[in-house]
Amino acid sequence: MGNANLTSDKRAKNDEFYTRTSDIENELRHYVGHFESNLRKGAQA
């Protein structure tokens, strides 16, 4: 029965997923230093 479920899922190709906002925020925290100059430029424009 398990293999039948896997096979039908594979055929369906319904592999959409959504990333939670909290996960994005937690990851972006590591890159703040890389974007600081761009943020300053945007504020002045």
Secondary structure, DSSP 4 states (H G I P E B T S, - for coil): -HHHHHHHHHHHT-------HHHHHHHHGGGHHHHHHHHHHHHH-
